[in-house]
Each structure stands twice: as C-alpha cells, then as structure tokens.
Amino acid sequence: MKQQKLSWLIVGVLVSAMVLSACSAPVSNEGETVTVTDLVGREVEVPAEVDSIVALGPGTLRLVVYAGGAPYVTGVEQFEQNSAIGRPYWLANPDLAALPVVGQGGPNNAPDPEKLLTVNPDVIFSTYFSDAAGADELQEKTGIPVVVLSYGTIGFGITAIFGEPIQNSLALVGHVIGTEEKAQASIDFILAAEADLQKRTASIPDDGKLSIYVGGLGSKGAHGIESTQGQYALLDVINAVNVADAAGQAGSVMVDKEALLDWDPDVIVVDQGGIASVLEDVEKNPVFYQSLTAVQNGQVYGQLPYNYYSTNLDTAMANAYYLGSLLYPEAFADIDPVAKADEIYTAMVGIAVYDQMAADFGGYGPITFTFPE
C-alpha cells in the first residue's frame, strides 16, 4: 500500500527538546510519548516504547497477531480462552492461553477496567468503540491509552476483507508497538492476494461462468442452507456470479428455499460452520435438496468457516482461492487450495494450520448428501 494511505495515522512525535535537537537519535528515554490518530479519529498519546498491550473486542487480538504483536500481549479476554477452534491466530500462539484474563470479552460485553489494571498494559487496543466517547471513558477510568482499531463494514463486498480500515489498523498497531515490518508485510500480502484473485478472473465473461450459491454462513450464530450473503466478499473478489445478489440485499440475508430453487445455481458451497444444520435439514427435506441441479450433478462443496469473533482474514483469503479453483479451474490450474491455505496462514500468523482447521471442520472438498431410498 502506498505510504500516503497511512500517513494520516501518524500525527506527530512529542519528545523532549534534547531529542528534537538530535533528530536522528532513537526515541528511548523513559516518559517520552508519541501521538497517533486511531480509527475513530482520536488523537491518543502513547509511550514511545511499548512493552505490554492488551487487545479487547471482536477481532482485535487477531489484528495484533497479524501485525506481529503476540509477544507484547500480557492479558486476554475470557471469550478468547473459551476455545481455540476456528481461530488460526490463537492456534499459532498457544502460549496466549496461559495469560491472565482481563475481562469477559465477546461482542456484547463491556471492558472491565479493574481487571485491565491488574496487568497494567502500556496500551489498550480495542474494536469495541464506533465513536470516541466509549474509548475516552475507558481511558479515563484506567489511565491507560486506548487505541481504537476497526475492520470497517464487515460483510459488505470486497471491503470486508481487503478494505482500508483493516490495512490502517494493522499499520497503526505496528507503529505503536514497533513492529512496522511485520505489519507492512501482512498489509502487502493481503493486497497482493486481492490483486492476484482479481487478475485471474477479471477478463472471464459472465456468460462463460458457473453460477454459485454459498449457504450455511454464520451470522450471530450457526445457520442452515438459507443463510447467505449478497455482495459476498469472497465471490466479489473473484468476479463470480453469485445468485444471492438477486435478493437485492448486501451482507447477511436469509433466503427462502423457493428462491434457491428458482436460482438453481450450478455450484453450491456450504460453510462448514453451518454444516450440521444443513445435514439435519437434508434429512427433513430431502426432496428440496434432490431438486437442486448442483446436488444432482455432485457440485456441492465445503469451505472452512472464517467468522469467529469477527473475520479470520487468512481463512477468508484461502476460501477465495478455493472458490476460484471450483469456478475457474483453468484460471486457478496452478493453485493447490490446501497448499495455498498454508501459505496464507504462514504469512499471516507464522505457521501452517490448515490440517488442524480441516480436522476441526472438514476442510476443502465435495460434500455428499445421503438420501433415504
């Protein structure tokens, strides 16, 4: 990403007169600070050297890990510790489970100032706040700088995975804790993946494309085949013909089964976070599924779930490559989806975790429905 995209994040450096007079000297004296602008436009004064942090709210710890900040984390939310399933950033950093709990966590629970003070981090990163008021209140209660991060508008088109709020959040974390190189590497990787996916598919005419429907998508819990998305990021980035766009709604939508029969997509992909609900429905409504062309032709596949406490960007990117290989086998002939997934996991969280994800959910491959005789 061009440097000017990130320039608004860094407002200035507030240091002593001695450091200002020697501009080439590193900022290292105790008590010195820098001022940064967070994702809700707040100017926040943080230590020039940060040794300890906590990450609060959906997806914050994930962004910190992507930016190289796992070694700086001194406490985690209970919600993070409840289970490692489905979250590559946690699988890659099992030592996080031994850290003190700094609050309940979860999308609907407010931060706990008292527990935060027990670990007394230098900086608190958070995605909990959509405006300045809540962040200012937590900062006043704890006396600890609170820096707000953001994923942007989750679930709407390509920006859900590849948008500037995510890139700017990663850059901000790297700047605050001094891991700019890893943060920029993650930003570059995300942007390179987007460009590659677009390039592979942009020139393919729509009349030569298979149509696709992705069902079983999670939205505040697991759902069955009716749960999908319009303007679905993983399909938009590969320029796919998403039949759910006909519903005229961006983001999560529950569609009628009659609509799915009318759309009758060539390919159906089931998010494995909702596979149990789908298989249960197959037993109850076999005629509906047997009526779908994709089921008749054996064109039903599974993708890894990627929404666990906000979006696992690595799994989402891996899914996009997998979906591309299903829809455009020639354009993705050089891609082994499993190897590509591990390349992505290694770049973002430091280790290959596809095998564990596949063991937990099923992994990439066809899904066969069993019908009564």
C-alpha positions as CSV (number, residue, x, y, z in Angstrom):
1,M,0.0,0.0,0.0
2,K,1.2,3.4,-0.8
3,Q,2.7,5.3,2.1
4,Q,0.3,8.2,1.7
5,K,-2.6,5.9,2.6
6,L,-1.2,5.5,6.0
7,S,0.2,9.0,6.6
8,W,-3.0,10.2,8.3
9,L,-2.4,7.7,11.1
10,I,0.8,9.4,12.5
11,V,0.1,12.8,13.8
12,G,3.5,13.6,15.3
13,V,6.1,12.8,17.9
14,L,6.1,14.6,21.3
15,V,9.6,14.3,22.7
16,S,11.9,16.3,24.8
17,A,13.9,19.2,23.5
18,M,17.1,17.2,23.6
19,V,15.7,14.5,21.3
20,L,14.2,17.1,19.0
21,S,17.6,18.7,18.6
22,A,19.1,15.4,17.6
23,C,16.5,14.2,15.1
24,S,18.5,11.2,14.1
25,A,18.7,9.8,17.6
26,P,16.3,7.0,18.6
27,V,13.4,7.7,20.9
28,S,14.3,5.8,24.0
29,N,14.1,7.9,27.2
30,E,11.5,6.8,29.7
31,G,8.4,9.0,29.8
32,E,8.6,10.1,26.1
33,T,5.5,9.7,24.1
34,V,4.2,9.8,20.6
35,T,0.7,10.9,19.4
36,V,-1.2,8.7,17.0
37,T,-4.6,9.0,15.4
38,D,-6.8,6.0,15.9
39,L,-9.6,4.6,13.7
40,V,-12.3,6.8,15.1
41,G,-10.2,9.9,14.7
42,R,-9.0,10.3,18.2
43,E,-5.5,11.7,18.9
44,V,-4.0,9.4,21.5
45,E,-0.7,9.9,23.4
46,V,1.1,6.5,23.8
47,P,4.5,5.6,25.1
48,A,7.3,5.9,22.6
49,E,8.4,2.4,23.6
50,V,5.6,0.0,24.3
51,D,6.4,-3.3,26.1
52,S,2.9,-4.6,27.0
53,I,-0.5,-4.4,25.5
54,V,-4.0,-6.0,25.7
55,A,-6.5,-6.4,22.8
56,L,-10.2,-6.0,23.6
57,G,-13.2,-6.8,21.4
58,P,-14.1,-8.8,18.3
59,G,-11.0,-9.4,16.1
60,T,-8.6,-7.1,18.0
61,L,-6.2,-9.8,19.1
62,R,-6.2,-11.2,15.6
63,L,-5.1,-7.9,14.2
64,V,-2.4,-7.6,16.8
65,V,-1.1,-11.0,15.9
66,Y,-1.1,-10.2,12.2
67,A,0.9,-7.1,13.0
68,G,3.5,-9.1,15.0
69,G,2.3,-8.2,18.4
70,A,1.7,-11.5,20.1
71,P,4.8,-11.3,22.3
72,Y,3.6,-8.0,23.7
73,V,0.2,-9.3,24.9
74,T,0.0,-9.5,28.7
75,G,-3.6,-10.5,29.2
76,V,-6.5,-11.8,27.1
77,E,-10.3,-11.9,27.3
78,Q,-12.1,-14.9,28.6
79,F,-14.0,-15.1,25.3
80,E,-10.7,-15.7,23.6
81,Q,-9.7,-18.5,26.0
82,N,-13.0,-20.4,25.7
83,S,-11.9,-22.3,22.6
84,A,-9.1,-22.2,20.0
85,I,-11.3,-23.8,17.3
86,G,-11.6,-21.8,14.1
87,R,-9.1,-19.1,15.0
88,P,-5.7,-19.5,13.3
89,Y,-4.1,-16.6,15.3
90,W,-4.9,-18.5,18.5
91,L,-3.7,-21.9,17.1
92,A,-0.4,-20.2,16.2
93,N,0.1,-18.8,19.7
94,P,-1.0,-21.4,22.3
95,D,1.0,-19.5,25.0
96,L,-1.7,-16.9,25.0
97,A,-3.9,-19.3,26.9
98,A,-1.7,-19.0,29.9
99,L,-2.1,-15.2,30.2
100,P,-4.3,-13.6,32.9
101,V,-7.9,-12.9,32.0
102,V,-8.6,-9.1,31.6
103,G,-12.4,-9.3,31.1
104,Q,-15.3,-11.4,29.8
105,G,-14.9,-10.3,26.2
106,G,-17.4,-11.1,23.5
107,P,-19.4,-8.8,21.2
108,N,-21.9,-7.7,23.8
109,N,-19.7,-7.3,27.0
110,A,-18.1,-4.0,28.1
111,P,-14.5,-3.9,29.1
112,D,-13.6,-4.4,32.8
113,P,-11.4,-1.6,34.0
114,E,-10.5,-3.3,37.2
115,K,-9.2,-6.4,35.6
116,L,-7.3,-4.4,33.0
117,L,-5.5,-2.6,35.8
118,T,-4.3,-6.0,37.2
119,V,-2.0,-6.4,34.2
120,N,-1.5,-2.6,33.7
121,P,-0.6,-2.7,30.0
122,D,1.2,0.3,28.3
123,V,-1.6,0.4,25.6
124,I,-5.1,-1.0,25.2
125,F,-6.2,-1.8,21.6
126,S,-9.9,-2.2,21.0
127,T,-12.5,-2.7,18.4
128,Y,-15.4,-2.2,20.8
129,F,-15.9,1.5,20.0
130,S,-17.5,3.1,17.0
131,D,-17.0,6.6,18.3
132,A,-14.7,8.5,20.6
133,A,-16.9,8.6,23.7
134,G,-16.6,5.0,24.8
135,A,-12.8,4.9,24.2
136,D,-12.4,8.1,26.1
137,E,-14.4,6.8,29.0
138,L,-12.3,3.6,29.3
139,Q,-9.1,5.6,29.0
140,E,-10.2,7.9,31.8
141,K,-11.1,5.0,34.1
142,T,-7.9,3.1,33.6
143,G,-5.4,5.9,33.0
144,I,-4.1,3.7,30.1
145,P,-4.0,4.9,26.4
146,V,-6.9,3.3,24.4
147,V,-6.3,3.0,20.7
148,V,-9.4,2.1,18.6
149,L,-9.0,-0.3,15.6
150,S,-11.6,-1.3,13.0
151,Y,-12.4,-3.9,10.4
152,G,-14.7,-1.4,8.6
153,T,-18.1,-2.6,7.5
154,I,-17.9,-6.3,7.9
155,G,-19.8,-8.5,5.4
156,F,-20.2,-6.0,2.6
157,G,-18.3,-6.7,-0.6
158,I,-14.6,-6.7,-1.0
159,T,-14.0,-4.1,1.7
160,A,-15.0,-6.7,4.3
161,I,-11.6,-8.5,3.7
162,F,-9.4,-6.1,1.8
163,G,-10.6,-2.7,2.9
164,E,-8.5,0.3,4.1
165,P,-9.8,0.1,7.7
166,I,-8.1,-3.2,8.1
167,Q,-4.9,-2.1,6.5
168,N,-4.8,1.1,8.5
169,S,-5.4,-0.8,11.7
170,L,-2.5,-3.1,11.1
171,A,-0.3,-0.2,10.3
172,L,-1.3,1.6,13.5
173,V,-0.6,-1.5,15.6
174,G,2.8,-1.8,14.0
175,H,3.6,1.8,14.5
176,V,2.6,1.8,18.2
177,I,4.5,-1.3,19.2
178,G,7.4,-1.0,16.8
179,T,6.6,-4.0,14.6
180,E,6.1,-2.0,11.4
181,E,7.9,-4.5,9.2
182,K,5.6,-7.4,10.1
183,A,2.5,-5.2,9.9
184,Q,3.5,-3.9,6.5
185,A,4.3,-7.5,5.4
186,S,0.7,-8.5,6.3
187,I,-0.8,-5.5,4.5
188,D,1.3,-6.2,1.4
189,F,0.2,-9.9,1.5
190,I,-3.5,-9.0,1.7
191,L,-3.3,-6.5,-1.1
192,A,-1.2,-8.9,-3.3
193,A,-3.8,-11.6,-2.8
194,E,-6.6,-9.3,-3.8
195,A,-4.8,-8.2,-6.9
196,D,-4.0,-11.8,-7.8
197,L,-7.6,-13.0,-7.4
198,Q,-8.9,-10.1,-9.4
199,K,-6.4,-10.6,-12.2
200,R,-7.1,-14.3,-12.6
201,T,-10.9,-13.7,-13.1
202,A,-11.5,-10.1,-14.3
203,S,-11.4,-11.0,-18.1
204,I,-13.7,-14.0,-17.9
205,P,-17.0,-13.2,-19.4
206,D,-20.1,-13.7,-17.3
207,D,-21.8,-15.9,-19.9
208,G,-19.0,-18.4,-19.5
209,K,-19.1,-18.6,-15.8
210,L,-20.8,-21.2,-13.5
211,S,-23.2,-19.6,-11.1
212,I,-22.7,-20.3,-7.4
213,Y,-24.5,-20.1,-4.0
214,V,-22.8,-20.1,-0.6
215,G,-25.1,-21.3,2.2
216,G,-24.7,-22.1,5.9
217,L,-22.9,-18.8,6.5
218,G,-22.6,-17.8,10.1
219,S,-24.4,-14.6,11.3
220,K,-24.6,-14.2,15.1
221,G,-24.6,-18.0,15.3
222,A,-24.7,-21.0,13.0
223,H,-27.4,-21.3,10.3
224,G,-28.6,-23.6,7.6
225,I,-28.7,-23.5,3.8
226,E,-30.9,-20.4,3.8
227,S,-28.1,-18.2,5.3
228,T,-26.1,-16.5,2.7
229,Q,-24.7,-13.1,1.7
230,G,-25.4,-10.7,-1.1
231,Q,-22.3,-8.8,-2.5
232,Y,-20.3,-11.6,-0.8
233,A,-16.7,-10.5,-0.4
234,L,-15.2,-13.9,-1.3
235,L,-17.3,-14.1,-4.5
236,D,-16.9,-10.4,-5.4
237,V,-13.1,-10.6,-5.4
238,I,-13.2,-13.4,-7.9
239,N,-15.9,-11.8,-10.0
240,A,-18.2,-14.7,-9.5
241,V,-21.9,-14.9,-10.5
242,N,-23.5,-15.0,-7.0
243,V,-27.1,-16.0,-7.4
244,A,-27.9,-14.5,-4.0
245,D,-27.2,-11.0,-5.4
246,A,-30.7,-11.3,-6.9
247,A,-32.1,-10.9,-3.4
248,G,-31.1,-7.2,-3.7
249,Q,-29.6,-7.1,-0.2
250,A,-25.9,-6.6,0.7
251,G,-24.5,-8.6,3.5
252,S,-26.2,-11.4,5.5
253,V,-29.6,-12.5,4.3
254,M,-31.9,-15.4,4.9
255,V,-33.4,-16.6,1.6
256,D,-36.5,-18.7,1.0
257,K,-35.9,-22.2,-0.2
258,E,-38.2,-21.4,-3.1
259,A,-35.8,-18.6,-4.2
260,L,-32.9,-21.0,-4.1
261,L,-34.9,-23.5,-6.3
262,D,-35.6,-20.7,-8.8
263,W,-32.0,-19.6,-8.9
264,D,-30.8,-23.2,-9.2
265,P,-27.1,-22.5,-9.1
266,D,-24.5,-24.6,-10.9
267,V,-22.4,-24.9,-7.7
268,I,-23.4,-24.9,-4.0
269,V,-20.8,-24.3,-1.3
270,V,-21.7,-24.9,2.3
271,D,-19.8,-23.1,5.0
272,Q,-18.8,-25.8,7.5
273,G,-19.8,-23.7,10.4
274,G,-23.4,-24.4,9.4
275,I,-22.9,-27.9,8.0
276,A,-24.6,-29.6,10.9
277,S,-27.8,-27.5,10.4
278,V,-27.7,-28.3,6.6
279,L,-27.3,-32.0,7.1
280,E,-30.2,-32.0,9.6
281,D,-32.3,-30.2,7.1
282,V,-31.4,-32.7,4.3
283,E,-32.9,-35.5,6.5
284,K,-36.1,-33.4,7.0
285,N,-36.5,-32.1,3.4
286,P,-34.8,-34.5,1.0
287,V,-37.0,-33.6,-1.9
288,F,-35.9,-29.9,-1.8
289,Y,-32.2,-30.9,-2.0
290,Q,-32.7,-33.5,-4.6
291,S,-34.4,-30.9,-6.8
292,L,-31.3,-28.8,-7.0
293,T,-29.1,-29.2,-10.1
294,A,-25.9,-28.8,-8.1
295,V,-26.9,-31.7,-5.8
296,Q,-27.9,-33.8,-8.8
297,N,-24.5,-33.2,-10.5
298,G,-22.4,-33.6,-7.4
299,Q,-21.4,-30.0,-7.4
300,V,-21.7,-29.3,-3.6
301,Y,-18.6,-28.4,-1.7
302,G,-17.5,-27.3,1.8
303,Q,-15.5,-24.3,2.8
304,L,-13.8,-23.5,6.1
305,P,-15.8,-21.2,8.4
306,Y,-14.0,-17.9,8.9
307,N,-16.2,-15.8,11.2
308,Y,-15.1,-16.5,14.7
309,Y,-15.1,-13.4,16.9
310,S,-15.0,-11.3,13.7
311,T,-13.3,-12.2,10.5
312,N,-10.3,-14.5,10.2
313,L,-8.8,-12.8,7.1
314,D,-6.4,-15.6,6.5
315,T,-9.1,-18.3,6.2
316,A,-11.3,-15.9,4.1
317,M,-8.5,-15.4,1.6
318,A,-7.8,-19.2,1.5
319,N,-11.5,-19.8,0.8
320,A,-11.5,-17.2,-2.0
321,Y,-8.7,-19.2,-3.7
322,Y,-10.6,-22.4,-3.2
323,L,-13.8,-21.0,-4.6
324,G,-11.9,-19.7,-7.6
325,S,-10.5,-23.2,-8.2
326,L,-14.0,-24.6,-8.2
327,L,-15.5,-22.0,-10.6
328,Y,-12.5,-21.4,-12.9
329,P,-10.3,-24.5,-12.9
330,E,-8.2,-23.2,-15.8
331,A,-7.5,-19.8,-14.3
332,F,-6.5,-21.5,-11.0
333,A,-4.7,-24.5,-12.5
334,D,-1.5,-23.6,-10.7
335,I,-3.3,-23.4,-7.3
336,D,-3.4,-26.3,-4.8
337,P,-6.0,-24.9,-2.4
338,V,-4.6,-26.7,0.6
339,A,-1.0,-25.6,-0.1
340,K,-2.3,-22.0,-0.8
341,A,-4.1,-22.0,2.6
342,D,-1.0,-22.9,4.4
343,E,1.0,-20.3,2.5
344,I,-1.6,-17.7,3.7
345,Y,-1.6,-18.9,7.3
346,T,2.2,-18.9,7.4
347,A,2.3,-15.3,6.1
348,M,-0.3,-14.0,8.4
349,V,0.2,-16.0,11.7
350,G,3.5,-17.6,11.3
351,I,2.6,-21.3,10.9
352,A,0.6,-23.6,8.7
353,V,-2.6,-24.6,10.4
354,Y,-4.8,-25.9,7.5
355,D,-4.6,-29.5,8.8
356,Q,-5.9,-28.5,12.2
357,M,-8.7,-26.4,10.6
358,A,-9.6,-29.3,8.4
359,A,-9.6,-31.7,11.3
360,D,-12.0,-29.4,13.2
361,F,-14.4,-28.7,10.3
362,G,-13.9,-31.0,7.4
363,G,-11.7,-28.9,5.0
364,Y,-11.9,-28.4,1.3
365,G,-13.7,-31.0,-0.8
366,P,-17.0,-32.3,-2.0
367,I,-20.0,-32.9,0.3
368,T,-22.3,-35.8,-0.4
369,F,-25.8,-35.8,0.9
370,T,-27.3,-39.1,1.8
371,F,-31.0,-39.5,1.0
372,P,-33.4,-42.2,2.0
373,E,-34.1,-45.0,-0.5
